[in-house]
Amino acid sequence: MRATVMHGAGDVRIETVPDASLIEPTDAVVVVTRAAICGSDLWPYKTMELSEIGRRMGHEFIGVVGAVGADVRTVKVGDLVLAPFVWSDGTCIFCQQGLQTSCLHGGRWGGADFDGGQGEAVRVPQADGTLIVLPVRPDDVRMPSLLTLSDVMATGHHAAVNARVGPGKTVAIVGDGAVGLCGVIAARRLKAEKIILLGHHPDRIALAREFGATHIVSERDDEAVERVRDLTDGFGAHSVLECVGLGPSTLTALRLARPGGAVGRVGLPQEPTIPDALPTFFNNVTLGGGPAPARAYVEELLPDVLEGRIDPGRVFDRVGRLDEVPDGYRAMNERQAIKVLIVF
């Protein structure tokens, strides 16, 4: 089969790799119909050292079950399924608490040892605890929005939950990528009163407004903090969503929170420490977040997608085939695309 393999910074190839196949009785094989390139895929695209073996890529995919192991009970051959960006057994102590990203028997797609979502098929370990059967056909018009539940919509929601977004609150969102835009959807869905997006790309700002952003702040750093304070009677936001992961964006997010506020951090951290510790401490600002347990959120978010209440699939602004994935990476890295949908 063919799949996406990254061999170093800027070096993405479509290669022939061993066919996905059952190994454990708890496995399933999924033939991929839709996949995506994630903003987090751009970190290795910028920094990965040269590798002859390479790294299989992709962690967002939907597909049709092609085979199941003897112990699989919840999915069958022919089912259309969604895979969250990690696999999990669904039974360990952390899965039972809705924290499948910390599953004792879980793992992540891709790398040197596992299939990635940006390929023609994927072996899915722990299929019963991982896969969600979708009650639609593979060509359903809602497929892009359904695919966002594997990561970016769930991640935006996770940021909002950890930032304690709720009715009547003011929310500030740092980052205008796909996760930040989904954070706008999440904040509106949770009935925030004022939603402030920090961003400066015109196409993303326009989409954010359509998703429910009430204010746009295009300034950066200290100027952005002052602008948000101007919009919040000098206090700052009740809830802040950090959707980038860089040191400056994290610092900005922490400074945007009012005393007693909360920051939901979901951008993959690129710094080993958290800045501004003393002011955050003395202002009683809560800092939470991490990788989103997408599997736990699907039950809540799926009906809203199926019934048309939210349409996060609009963050996909470029569509391509598997052979076009290398160009999709380039386009996202050069800010020519927000998020790329891969159709098989």
N, C-alpha and C positions, 0 to 999 in steps of 0.2 A: 504494500500500500504506500501512498505518498503522504508526507507530513512536513510540517515546518520545523526546521532545525536552525538554531542560531549558533554560529561558530565564533563570534566575536563582535565587538562593537561595530554596528553598521553592516554586519555580514549575516544576512538572513537568506536561507536557501530552502527550496522545496526538493526533498530527497525521497528516494525509495528506502523504506525502513521495513523491518519485519512486521508481518500482519498481526494485528491485535487478536489475541486468542485467550481462551479460558485457561487459568492456571489453578486457581482455588475454587472449591465448590460454592463459595459465596460471591464469585465474580459474575459479571455480565459483560458482553461485548455490545457496544453501541455504535451503529453506523451513523456518522455525523451528517446532519442536514443543514445546520446553522452553527456558526462559531463567530468569535469576535477577537479583535486586538484590543488589549486593555492598556490604559495609561501606565500601569505598573510594568507592563512589558517593555516600556521605553527605558526603564532604568538599566537593565542589562544591555539594551540596544545602544546605550551611550557609553557604558563602562566595562562591558564584559571583556576579559582577556581572551586571547586567541586560544581556540580549542579544536583539535583535530576531530575528536568524537562529537563535539557539539552538544547542544542542549535542546531537547524537544520543547516546543512552546505551545501555550494556549491553555486557559483554564475556564473558559466560558463556552458551553456547547449544549445543543439540543440534538437529538437524533432518535433513530428507531432501533429498538433492541433486536440484535441479530442472533444472539445466543445467550443462554443462562446456565449457570452452574447448578449442580444437583440440589444445593441447599437454598437456592433463591426462591422466595415465596411471594414477594409483593409486585414483581414485574414479570412479564412474559414476552416471548418473541412476538414482534409486531407492534408492541406498545411504543408510542411516542413519549419520550422522557426528557426531562430537564435535569442537568447535573450542576449542583452548586460548585463553587470553585475549590472546595476540598471534599474528600470523601470521608465518611464516618460510619460507624457501625450502628448508631441509633440506640444503643443499649447501655453504653458505659455511663458512669456517674455524671460526666460532663455533658454528654448528649441528652441525658434525661433532664438536665438543667437548662437545655436550650443553648449550649455552648459547643456546638459540633466542631468548631475550629480547634478545640482542645481535646478532641476524641482520643482516647487511649490507644485506639487501633486505627486511627485515621492517617491521612497523608495528603499530599499535594500532587497535582497533575504535572507532568513534564519532567524536565531535568534529564539526567542520563539514564535513569532506570524505569521511567514510566511513560506511557503514551500521553501526549498533550492534546488539548482540544482543537488545535489548529492542524488537524489531520483527518484522514478519511474515516478512521475508526479509532475507538478507545476501549481498552480493557478497564472496566470499572470495578475496583475492589469494593467489598462491603456494599453490594448493590442494593440490598434491602434497606439499609440505613441511609443511602445516598440519593438514589434516583427518585424523582417525582413524576408520576404519570400525568401527562397533559391531556385534557379532554377535548382536543381539537385535532384537525388534520394537519399534516406537515406543511401544507401550503396556505394555512390560515393567515389572514392579513395582519393578525396581532402577533405574529412570530417575532418581530424585532422587540416588542415590549416584553414578551414572555422571556426572551433571551436575557434581558437586563436583570431578571430576577436571579440569575446565576451569580451576579456580582454587583454591578454598579447601582441598581436600584436598591438592592438589599443593603449595600454599603452606605448609600445616602440616608436610608432609613435608620441604619445603625448609628450613624453620626447624630441624627436628630433625637433618637431615643436616649443616647448617652448625654446629649446636651439638654435633656429634659424639656424639649419643645412641647408647648401646650397652648391651649386657648388663651388669647390675650397677650401672649408674650412677643417680644421683639427678638428676631433671629438674625444673626450675621453669618454669612457663608463665605469662607475664604477659599477661592478656587473656582474657576469657571469651566473646568473640564467636565467630562461626563458625570463623574461622581458629584461634583458641586451642583450641577444642573439637576441631578436626581435628588440632591439635598433640598433644592427649592421645592420640588414636588412633594417630598416628605414633609417639609415644614408646612406647606399649604394643607396637605392631607391631615396633619395634626392640629390644624386650625390656629396657627400662629397669626397674630394681628399684623405685624410688620415684618417683612422679609427683605433683608438687605444683602445683595450679592456684591462681593468685591471681585471685579473683573474688568478687562479692558478690550476684549475682542468683540467687535460689533455683532458678528453673527451669533455668538454665544449670549451676548447681552439681550439680543432680540428674542432668542429662544427662552431665556430666563424670564423675561417679562411675560411671555405667553404661558409659561409654567406657573407664574404667580408671584414673581419678585415684585415688590412694591417700590424699591429704591435700588439704584445702582451707584456704587462707589468705585470710580476708576483710579483714584489716587493710590499710592503705595506707602507702605511702612508708616512713619509717624503721621504723614498727611492723611492716610486712610483712617488711622485711629481717631484723629481729630474730626474728620468728616462724620464718622459713625457717632461720635459723641455729640456732634451738632444735631444729629437726627434723633437722639435719645435723651434730650434734656440734660446732656452732660454726664449721664450715668454709664453708658455702654449698654451692650445687649444682654438680655437674660440668658440667651442660648447662642453659642458660637459653634459652627461646624468647620473643622479644619480638614480640608480635602486635598491637600497638596503633599505635605510631608517634608518640605524643606525647612531649614532652620529659620529663615526670615518669615515664612508663612506661619510657622508655629508661634513665633514671638508675637506676630501681629494678632493671631487668634487669641492668645492669652491676654493681650492688652485691650482687646475689644470687649472682654467680659466685664460686666458690672460687679460690684461686691455681692457675693452670694450667688453669682451666676455659674454656669457650667459650660465646659468645652468638650465637645465630642470629637475625638481625634481619630480619623480613619485614613489619612494620607500615609503611605508607607514611609516611616521615618528614615531620613537620610543623615541624621545627626545622632551621635551617641548619648547626648544629654538633652534635657528639657530646659529651655531658657527662662529667665525672669522668675526664678523660683521664689524669691522673697516677697515681691509684690503679690504674686498669686497666693502665697501662703497667708499673708496678712489680710488679703481681701476675701478670704474664704471661698476662693474659686475652685470648683470641682473639676478635675480633669479625668476623663474616662475615654473609653473607646479601644480600638484595636481591630483586628480582622473580623469582618461581619460574619456571624453565624447564619449565612444565607438560608441554609436548610430550615432553620427555626422560623424564619420570617415568611417563607413562601405561603404557608397556610393563610396568613393575614393579608398578604399583598396580592396573591393570585386572583381572588374574586374581583378586586378593583381593576385589574388589567382585563379580565374576561368580560366585565360589565362596562368597560369603557370609561371608568371614572378617572383613571390615570393613563397616560400614554408615554411612558418613558422611552419607548423605542425611537422617539424622534431625535434622541441624541446621536443616532447613527446617521451620518450625513455622507457616507461613501459606502458603496457596495461593490464587492469584487469576488472573483473565484479564487480557488486555492493558489493558482499560479500567480495571482496578483498580490499575494500577501506581502512579499518584500517591498513592493511599491506602497502598500498600505502603511507599513512601518515608517517608511520615509515620509509619507504625507502627514501622519500624526506627529512625527518628530519635528517637522517643519511647520506645524500648526496650520496645515492646509486641510486638515480634517479633525473633527472632534473625536469621532469613534468610527471604526471600520467594521462593517458586517461582512462576514464570509459566507457565501452561499455555495452549497455542494450540489 
